[in-house]
């Protein structure tokens, strides 16, 4: 059962001012490959799952940016943690 929601906005610094969108797409591919439930929004991506797993994904995303040649990465992260269950659908159902 999911116990956390983690939203991340990853902002990679590129060496020569390249467009960051391909880097962001690569970061989202890390989430996709993990198999956790997620939703992409215009300014951040929200994941649902076990808190430890989600935090490891955040680390992997940052590592991938460095592997792709970024000298640094800024990640803005929001965490909702509820040990007895956390769900994107439950939190947003009244708006759908």
C-alpha positions as CSV (number, residue, x, y, z in Angstrom):
1,X,0.0,0.0,0.0
2,X,1.2,3.5,-0.9
3,X,2.1,5.6,2.2
4,X,3.4,8.7,0.4
5,X,3.0,11.2,-2.4
6,X,6.1,12.9,-3.6
7,X,6.0,15.8,-6.1
8,X,9.2,16.8,-7.8
9,X,10.3,19.7,-10.0
10,X,13.7,18.9,-11.3
11,X,15.7,21.8,-12.8
12,X,19.0,20.6,-14.4
13,X,21.8,23.1,-15.0
14,X,23.2,22.5,-18.5
15,X,26.8,23.1,-19.5
16,X,26.2,25.3,-22.4
17,X,22.6,26.6,-21.9
18,X,21.0,23.8,-23.8
19,X,17.2,23.3,-23.7
20,X,16.4,21.5,-20.4
21,X,13.3,19.7,-21.8
22,X,15.2,16.7,-23.1
23,X,16.8,16.4,-19.6
24,X,13.5,16.6,-17.9
25,X,12.1,14.0,-20.2
26,X,15.0,11.8,-19.2
27,X,14.2,12.4,-15.5
28,X,10.6,11.4,-16.0
29,X,11.7,8.3,-17.8
30,X,13.5,7.3,-14.5
31,X,10.1,7.5,-12.8
32,X,8.4,5.6,-15.6
33,X,10.9,2.8,-15.5
34,X,10.4,2.4,-11.7
35,X,6.8,1.2,-12.1
36,X,5.3,3.5,-9.5
37,X,2.1,5.4,-10.2
38,X,2.7,8.9,-11.3
39,X,1.2,11.9,-13.0
40,X,3.0,14.6,-15.0
41,X,1.8,18.1,-14.6
42,X,3.1,21.3,-16.2
43,X,5.4,22.3,-13.4
44,X,6.0,19.1,-11.4
45,X,5.5,15.4,-11.4
46,X,3.7,13.6,-8.6
47,X,4.5,10.0,-7.6
48,X,2.6,7.6,-5.4
49,X,4.2,4.8,-3.4
50,X,6.3,3.8,-0.5
51,X,8.2,6.8,0.9
52,X,11.6,5.1,0.8
53,X,11.1,3.9,-2.8
54,X,10.0,7.4,-3.9
55,X,13.0,9.1,-2.3
56,X,15.3,6.6,-4.0
57,X,13.7,7.6,-7.3
58,X,14.4,11.2,-6.6
59,X,18.1,10.3,-6.0
60,X,18.1,8.3,-9.3
61,X,16.7,11.3,-11.2
62,X,19.4,13.6,-9.8
63,X,22.1,11.0,-10.6
64,X,20.8,10.6,-14.1
65,X,21.1,14.4,-14.7
66,X,24.8,14.3,-13.6
67,X,25.4,11.2,-15.8
68,X,23.9,13.2,-18.7
69,X,26.5,15.9,-18.2
70,X,24.7,18.5,-16.0
71,X,27.2,20.1,-13.5
72,X,24.4,20.5,-11.0
73,X,20.7,19.9,-10.4
74,X,18.1,21.7,-8.3
75,X,15.2,19.6,-7.2
76,X,12.1,21.0,-5.4
77,X,10.4,18.2,-3.6
78,X,7.1,18.1,-1.7
79,X,6.2,15.1,0.4
80,X,2.8,14.0,1.8
81,X,3.3,11.1,4.2
82,X,0.5,9.1,5.7
83,X,1.5,5.7,7.1
84,X,-2.0,4.2,6.9
85,X,-2.3,5.1,3.2
86,X,-1.8,7.9,0.7
87,X,-3.5,8.3,-2.7
88,X,-3.5,10.9,-5.4
89,X,-7.0,9.8,-6.3
90,X,-8.3,10.1,-2.8
91,X,-6.9,13.6,-2.3
92,X,-8.3,14.9,-5.5
93,X,-11.5,13.0,-6.0
94,X,-13.7,15.9,-5.0
95,X,-12.2,17.9,-7.9
96,X,-12.9,15.3,-10.6
